[in-house]
Amino acid sequence: MSGRINTPDQVAAMRAGGQILARVLQYAVSQLQAGMTTAELDALVAEETRRLGGEAAFLGHQGFPKSICTSVNEGVVHGIPGDYQIEEGDIVGLDYGIRYDGMITDAAITVSLGDASPQAQRLLRATEEALYIGIDQAQAGNRVGDISSAIERHLRAANLGIIRELAGHGVGEQLWEEPSISNIGVAGTGATLKAGMTVAIEPMACLGKPSIKVLGDNWTIVTQDRSLAAQFEHTILVTDGPAEILTRV
């Protein structure tokens, strides 16, 4: 299915919300330190969001109990903040959504606390590169498969496992909208991108096999072989030229 076209007012709301989201994620990264629990980080994020005038879009969504998703080491996505104490050498994925003036933006970043291993650095670098390579394909007239194919080629060249079961998506009035944007695909296939669409592109990759499982909390998704995983995400506005990244300062 094709995606929804935003009105100018909706785009303006998403631009403003995207800037709040970018600032909150920057703040969260600046506050990360060894010994901090992921629940403590969640509380800081919630307070900073209120201070900036936004609303945490994930809180209460389908029962999610916290504001931000924190996925550590083998965590891929949807980790619930709790008692886990962040340690030096951990890689921490932060996935967050903001609702502002009725519209939602969604973004994620994965960072290392302290010195990461060369393999972890390779994972973070290549997954972030894949995000921007995918964004380069998000222009009016291109197809969703053009984004997916570009991401897949880059992650495969980096010898990373590509998470198949999870995907990017349209976003705006709702957190998850059409079209679905897989990280594996065939160029020239799928829904046609149109100016005014807003989508969240989010490569997810790991150092080992890409099989995943959901933990007992029914939210946290981890790699089955416990290999390190990473996620990077931006909400973008499709235009007749290069995409506008709404969640970057």
PyMOL commands that set and color helices and strands:
alter all, ss='L'
color gray80, all
select helices_A, chain A and resi 8-31+38-52+61-63+118-136+144-157
alter helices_A, ss='H'
color red, helices_A
select strands_A, chain A and resi 55-56+69-72+75-77+91-100+103-112+161-162+168-170+177-181+198-201+204-206+212-214+221-223+229-231+234-237+244-245
alter strands_A, ss='S'
color yellow, strands_A
deselect
rebuild
show_as cartoon
